[in-house]
Amino acid sequence: MTVVTATSLDEALDALAGDPSAQLLAGGTDFMVEVSFAHRRPASIVTLRRVDELKGWWRDGDTLVLGAGMTYTELQAEPFLDVVPGLAQAARTVGSPQIRNAGTIGGNIATGSPAGDTLPVLVALDAVIVLQSAADGERRVPWNEFFLGPKRTARRGDELVTAVRVPVVHGRQEYLKVGTRNAMVISVAGVALVMDDDAHTVRVGLGSVGPVPLRAPAAEAFADSTIDWATMTIPDGGAAQFGALVSAAASPIDDQRSTAAYRRHAVGVCARRALQRCLS
Ligand SMILES: Cc1cc2nc3c(=O)[nH]c(=O)nc-3n(C[C@H](O)[C@H](O)[C@H](O)COP(=O)(O)OP(=O)(O)OC[C@H]3O[C@@H](n4cnc5c(N)ncnc54)[C@H](O)[C@@H]3O)c2cc1C
């Protein structure tokens, strides 16, 4: 097996261009599980942990750029947790400290599992995925064109996910996840809420209730027009109606982790609670 330990973005891109069958290894928390179960047999690997250009986050005008190599530990830490609290909450629910130290947001995005915990927050934020290849340079793909199906994305084999771009938003954010236990659990259903106090909007991202992460447009429109933005309140019954509209937006299936009916119910309850928390 060939292993290229890339120490720069150019080195990683050149290695991929030279061998399009090479597989990218970031934190290895998805990758190595697949190797252990013989679902993945890489002939060549390009490792990304030493690529400085993928690390950290920065501001680009009204946009935050999060490097693909940001770990969950970094996402949940100061000062980032005050900037995108929804992502910090999602990061806190992932795996164990060991997984959070190794696993990256870029790996979560590239895996493209509908259960990926950062994805509902990213879709609620209207994230744009930044891809780069040696042949074509950079291209930016909106989330709804990037996630194509369960673990299927628009990333080409010669491309790296280098970053994800999200807007700076002022307002409360929540991420609530239901699993079969309290920790070290893959999401059965997940809901992200992003309130924009300036634009007077609520945006909803849903995980594990469809083949790709989903939005809930009818629930968002209802919340936008029903919340009294001056007092940050919603009339009696409004939060419950919001939850029902979120349930209706879900498109879940029965599988080994849960039933479609429970998932639909769970996202509605989580959405109602998340809205109540944001307005409290
Ligand atoms: C015990 C355990 C618990 C877990 N719990 C959770 C959980 O609660 N919630 C959750 O969402 N996930 C969970 N995971 C899954 C995993 O931790 C995440 O999906 C993680 O974000 C993957 O990132 P990574 O850096 O480890 O990626 P890797 O495993 O290195 O790679 C994952 C995939 O992405 C590709 N890839 C990685 N980086 C890039 C890049 N920059 N550009 C292009 N392709 C890339 C790889 O080639 C591979 O196909 C868990 C995993 C384990 C083992």
The ligand as an SDF file (V2000), in Angstrom:
LIG
                    3D

 53 58  0  0  0  0  0  0  0  0999 V2000
  -17.1160    5.3910   17.8450 C   0  0  0  0  0  0  0  0  0  0  0  0
  -17.5700    6.3870   16.8130 C   0  0  0  0  0  0  0  0  0  0  0  0
  -18.5820    7.2870   17.1280 C   0  0  0  0  0  0  0  0  0  0  0  0
  -19.0220    8.2100   16.2020 C   0  0  0  0  0  0  0  0  0  0  0  0
  -20.0280    9.0640   16.5540 N   0  0  0  0  0  0  0  0  0  0  0  0
  -20.4910    9.9480   15.6440 C   0  0  0  0  0  0  0  0  0  0  0  0
  -21.5520   10.8280   16.0030 C   0  0  0  0  0  0  0  0  0  0  0  0
  -22.0630   10.8240   17.1230 O   0  0  0  0  0  0  0  0  0  0  0  0
  -21.9900   11.7060   15.0470 N   0  0  0  0  0  0  0  0  0  0  0  0
  -21.4350   11.7670   13.7870 C   0  0  0  0  0  0  0  0  0  0  0  0
  -21.8650   12.5770   12.9720 O   0  0  0  0  0  0  0  0  0  0  0  0
  -20.4250   10.9290   13.4300 N   0  0  0  0  0  0  0  0  0  0  0  0
  -19.9530   10.0370   14.3220 C   0  0  0  0  0  0  0  0  0  0  0  0
  -18.9410    9.1750   13.9610 N   0  0  0  0  0  0  0  0  0  0  0  0
  -18.4240    9.2450   12.5820 C   0  0  0  0  0  0  0  0  0  0  0  0
  -17.2000   10.1530   12.3810 C   0  0  0  0  0  0  0  0  0  0  0  0
  -16.5590   10.4790   13.6080 O   0  0  0  0  0  0  0  0  0  0  0  0
  -17.5120   11.4460   11.6420 C   0  0  0  0  0  0  0  0  0  0  0  0
  -18.2100   11.2490   10.4480 O   0  0  0  0  0  0  0  0  0  0  0  0
  -16.2150   12.2430   11.3730 C   0  0  0  0  0  0  0  0  0  0  0  0
  -16.5870   13.5700   11.1520 O   0  0  0  0  0  0  0  0  0  0  0  0
  -15.3830   11.7560   10.1820 C   0  0  0  0  0  0  0  0  0  0  0  0
  -14.2640   12.6300   10.0720 O   0  0  0  0  0  0  0  0  0  0  0  0
  -12.7900   12.0500    9.9500 P   0  0  0  0  0  0  0  0  0  0  0  0
  -11.8760   13.2390    9.9440 O   0  0  0  0  0  0  0  0  0  0  0  0
  -12.5190   11.0220   10.9640 O   0  0  0  0  0  0  0  0  0  0  0  0
  -12.8780   11.4240    8.4980 O   0  0  0  0  0  0  0  0  0  0  0  0
  -12.1780   10.0860    7.9330 P   0  0  0  0  0  0  0  0  0  0  0  0
  -12.6780    8.9060    8.6450 O   0  0  0  0  0  0  0  0  0  0  0  0
  -10.7150   10.2740    7.8230 O   0  0  0  0  0  0  0  0  0  0  0  0
  -12.7830   10.1420    6.4440 O   0  0  0  0  0  0  0  0  0  0  0  0
  -14.1670    9.9540    6.2270 C   0  0  0  0  0  0  0  0  0  0  0  0
  -14.4460   10.0230    4.7350 C   0  0  0  0  0  0  0  0  0  0  0  0
  -14.2830   11.3390    4.2560 O   0  0  0  0  0  0  0  0  0  0  0  0
  -13.2140   11.4070    3.3030 C   0  0  0  0  0  0  0  0  0  0  0  0
  -12.5210   12.6440    3.6250 N   0  0  0  0  0  0  0  0  0  0  0  0
  -12.0270   13.0310    4.8480 C   0  0  0  0  0  0  0  0  0  0  0  0
  -11.5690   14.2820    4.7770 N   0  0  0  0  0  0  0  0  0  0  0  0
  -11.7650   14.7020    3.5070 C   0  0  0  0  0  0  0  0  0  0  0  0
  -11.5040   15.9190    2.8180 C   0  0  0  0  0  0  0  0  0  0  0  0
  -10.9690   16.9780    3.4130 N   0  0  0  0  0  0  0  0  0  0  0  0
  -11.8670   16.0050    1.5070 N   0  0  0  0  0  0  0  0  0  0  0  0
  -12.4490   14.9580    0.8870 C   0  0  0  0  0  0  0  0  0  0  0  0
  -12.7140   13.7710    1.4670 N   0  0  0  0  0  0  0  0  0  0  0  0
  -12.3740   13.6560    2.7680 C   0  0  0  0  0  0  0  0  0  0  0  0
  -12.4150   10.1560    3.4810 C   0  0  0  0  0  0  0  0  0  0  0  0
  -11.7820    9.7650    2.2870 O   0  0  0  0  0  0  0  0  0  0  0  0
  -13.4970    9.1760    3.8910 C   0  0  0  0  0  0  0  0  0  0  0  0
  -14.2090    8.7330    2.7540 O   0  0  0  0  0  0  0  0  0  0  0  0
  -18.4550    8.2380   14.8810 C   0  0  0  0  0  0  0  0  0  0  0  0
  -17.4290    7.3470   14.5680 C   0  0  0  0  0  0  0  0  0  0  0  0
  -16.9920    6.4390   15.5110 C   0  0  0  0  0  0  0  0  0  0  0  0
  -15.8900    5.4820   15.1360 C   0  0  0  0  0  0  0  0  0  0  0  0
  1  2  1  0
  2  3  1  0
  2 52  2  0
  3  4  2  0
  4  5  1  0
  4 50  1  0
  5  6  2  0
  6  7  1  0
  6 13  1  0
  7  8  2  0
  7  9  1  0
  9 10  1  0
 10 11  2  0
 10 12  1  0
 12 13  2  0
 13 14  1  0
 14 15  1  0
 14 50  1  0
 15 16  1  0
 16 17  1  0
 16 18  1  0
 18 19  1  0
 18 20  1  0
 20 21  1  0
 20 22  1  0
 22 23  1  0
 23 24  1  0
 24 25  2  0
 24 26  1  0
 24 27  1  0
 27 28  1  0
 28 29  2  0
 28 30  1  0
 28 31  1  0
 31 32  1  0
 32 33  1  0
 33 34  1  0
 33 48  1  0
 34 35  1  0
 35 36  1  0
 35 46  1  0
 36 37  1  0
 36 45  1  0
 37 38  2  0
 38 39  1  0
 39 40  1  0
 39 45  2  0
 40 41  1  0
 40 42  2  0
 42 43  1  0
 43 44  2  0
 44 45  1  0
 46 47  1  0
 46 48  1  0
 48 49  1  0
 50 51  2  0
 51 52  1  0
 52 53  1  0
M  END
$$$$
